[in-house]
C-alpha cells in the first residue's frame, strides 16, 4: 500500500528556497495578462493554505543606501524597492534588476488576496516570503495586499471596473503599470517563528509603520 508523502512544514520550505535563492519553477509561471495588468505570477500546481509560495528576492540594503539609490534610480525602477522593519531599523529589498525571479512580479490585490507577506530569518538574514492565505488552485493568479491606500493603480483599476461592472474590481500591480504611476510604502513584515502558522496573524504592512519610515519611489525627502 502506497504511503502518502508528508507535507513539508511551510517555514522549512521557505527557508530552503530562500537559502538556495531559487523559485518553485515547477509550480509557478509568469504570464502576460493584458496591457493594464502587464505580467503576473500564476500557480501551475495546487497550493494548500499556509504553504510557502514565493520569495520577494533582491539585494538587501540598509536605509541609507536605499535613500541614496532612490535619488539616482529612474522612477520606473524605484517601485521595486521594498522597505521593511527588522531589529528596529528600516531595511530594503532592492529588486529593481530584472533577474528572472517571480516575487517581484506578484500583483497587488487589497480585496481578495490569496497570499500574505511574512518575514523569515535564515542564516541571520531576513527574507520576505509569501504564504498562501487559503487553498490556491492550478491556474490561479498569485496576489497579496500591498497595504496602505495610496497605490495609484488601485483607483485606475476601480474606475475601469466600475465602467464595466461596478461590483467586480481587481487591483493589480505590474512592472508596466508601476512604471507609469510609481508610489511608495514601508512594510513592517512579521517575524516568523518555527512553530507559528504563517497565516495566523494580521497583514504586517500598516499606515502607522509607513508614517514612521517614509519613503518615495522617486526620491526620499
C-alpha positions in Angstrom: 0.0 0.0 0.0 1.4 3.4 -1.1 2.2 5.8 1.7 1.1 9.5 1.4 4.0 11.9 1.1 4.3 14.1 4.2 3.8 17.8 3.5 7.0 19.8 4.3 6.4 22.4 7.0 5.9 25.8 5.3 8.6 27.6 7.2 11.2 24.9 6.5 10.2 25.0 2.8 10.6 28.8 2.7 14.0 28.7 4.4 15.3 26.1 2.0 14.2 28.0 -1.1 15.5 31.3 0.4 18.9 29.8 1.2 19.2 28.5 -2.4 17.8 31.7 -3.9 15.5 29.9 -6.3 11.8 29.9 -7.1 9.3 27.0 -7.4 9.8 26.7 -11.2 7.6 23.6 -11.4 4.8 25.2 -9.5 4.8 28.8 -10.7 4.9 30.6 -14.0 4.9 34.2 -15.3 2.3 35.2 -17.8 1.4 38.4 -19.7 -2.2 39.3 -18.8 -3.1 42.5 -20.6 -1.9 46.0 -21.3 -3.1 47.3 -18.0 -2.0 44.4 -15.7 1.0 43.5 -17.6 2.7 40.4 -16.2 1.6 38.3 -13.3 2.6 35.1 -11.5 0.3 32.0 -11.7 0.1 28.7 -10.0 1.0 25.6 -12.1 0.1 23.4 -9.1 -2.2 23.3 -6.1 -1.1 25.2 -3.0 -2.7 24.5 0.3 -3.5 27.1 2.9 -0.3 28.0 4.8 2.1 26.8 2.1 5.2 28.9 1.2 4.7 30.2 -2.3 7.4 32.6 -3.4 10.1 34.9 -2.0 10.4 38.6 -2.9 14.0 38.4 -3.8 16.6 41.1 -4.4 19.6 42.8 -2.8 19.3 43.5 0.9 20.5 47.1 1.7 20.2 49.4 4.6 18.1 52.6 4.8 20.9 54.9 4.0 21.8 53.0 0.8 18.1 52.9 -0.1 17.8 56.6 0.2 20.9 57.1 -2.0 19.7 54.7 -4.7 16.2 56.3 -4.8 17.9 59.6 -5.7 19.8 58.1 -8.6 17.4 55.4 -10.0 14.9 56.1 -12.7 11.4 56.4 -11.3 10.3 53.2 -13.1 12.9 51.3 -11.0 12.3 52.6 -7.5 8.9 50.9 -7.2 10.7 47.6 -6.8 12.5 48.8 -3.7 10.6 47.1 -0.8 11.2 48.7 2.6 10.5 46.8 5.9 11.4 46.8 9.5 13.9 44.5 11.2 15.7 44.9 14.5 14.1 48.3 15.0 15.7 49.6 11.7 14.4 50.1 8.2 15.9 47.8 5.6 15.2 47.4 1.9 15.0 44.6 -0.6 16.2 46.2 -3.9 14.5 44.1 -6.6 15.0 46.6 -9.4 17.1 44.3 -11.5 15.1 42.1 -14.0 16.7 38.9 -12.7 14.0 36.4 -13.6 12.7 36.0 -10.1 9.0 35.7 -9.6 8.3 37.5 -6.4 8.9 41.0 -7.8 6.1 40.4 -10.4 3.3 39.3 -8.0 0.4 41.7 -8.3 -1.5 43.6 -5.6 -5.0 42.7 -4.5 -6.3 44.5 -1.4 -9.7 43.0 -1.5 -9.3 39.3 -2.3 -5.6 38.4 -1.9 -4.6 34.7 -1.8 -1.2 35.3 -0.1 0.3 37.2 2.7 3.9 38.6 3.1 6.0 37.3 6.0 9.5 38.0 7.2 11.6 34.9 7.9 15.1 34.7 9.2 17.7 32.3 7.8 21.5 32.4 8.2 21.0 35.6 10.3 19.4 37.4 7.4 15.8 38.5 6.7 13.8 37.3 3.7 10.4 38.4 2.6 8.2 35.4 1.6 4.6 34.9 0.5 2.5 32.3 2.2 -0.9 31.1 1.0 -3.9 32.6 2.9 -6.2 29.8 1.5 -6.0 27.0 -1.0 -4.8 28.2 -4.4 -5.9 26.3 -7.4 -3.9 25.5 -10.6 -4.1 28.4 -13.0 -5.0 31.0 -10.3 -3.0 34.2 -10.2 -0.9 34.8 -7.1 -1.7 38.1 -5.3 -1.2 39.8 -2.0 -2.3 43.0 -0.3 0.5 45.6 -0.5 -1.1 47.5 2.3 -1.6 51.3 2.5 -4.2 53.1 0.4 -2.1 55.3 -1.9 -1.2 52.9 -4.7 -2.3 54.8 -7.9 -3.2 51.7 -10.0 -6.0 50.8 -7.5 -8.0 53.9 -8.3 -7.5 53.4 -12.0 -8.4 49.7 -11.8 -11.6 50.5 -9.9 -12.5 53.3 -12.4 -12.1 50.9 -15.3 -14.0 48.1 -13.5 -16.9 50.4 -12.5 -17.3 51.4 -16.1 -17.7 47.7 -17.0 -19.2 46.2 -13.8 -19.5 48.3 -10.5 -19.4 45.1 -8.4 -16.3 43.4 -9.9 -13.0 45.1 -9.3 -9.4 43.9 -9.4 -6.3 45.7 -8.1 -3.2 44.6 -10.0 0.4 45.6 -9.7 2.7 45.1 -12.7 6.1 46.4 -13.8 4.5 48.2 -16.6 1.8 49.9 -14.6 4.1 50.8 -11.8 6.5 52.5 -14.2 3.6 54.8 -15.2 2.4 55.6 -11.7 5.1 55.0 -9.0 4.2 55.2 -5.4 5.7 54.2 -2.1 5.1 52.2 1.1 7.1 50.8 4.0 6.3 47.3 5.2 6.5 46.0 8.7 7.0 42.3 7.9 6.3 40.0 10.8 8.9 37.7 12.1 8.0 34.0 11.6 8.8 31.5 14.4 9.3 27.8 13.6 6.2 26.9 15.5 3.9 29.6 14.1 1.3 29.3 11.5 2.2 31.5 8.5 -1.5 32.6 8.3 -2.3 33.2 12.0 -1.6 37.0 12.1 -2.8 40.2 10.5 -1.2 41.7 7.5 2.0 43.3 8.7 2.1 46.4 6.5 0.4 49.3 8.3 -0.2 53.1 7.8 1.4 53.7 11.2 4.6 52.0 10.3 4.7 53.7 6.9 4.4 57.1 8.7 7.4 56.2 10.9 9.6 55.4 8.0 8.6 57.5 5.0 10.0 56.8 1.5 9.4 57.8 -2.0 9.6 55.9 -5.3 11.1 59.0 -6.9 13.3 60.3 -4.2 13.3 60.3 -0.4 12.7 63.8 1.0 
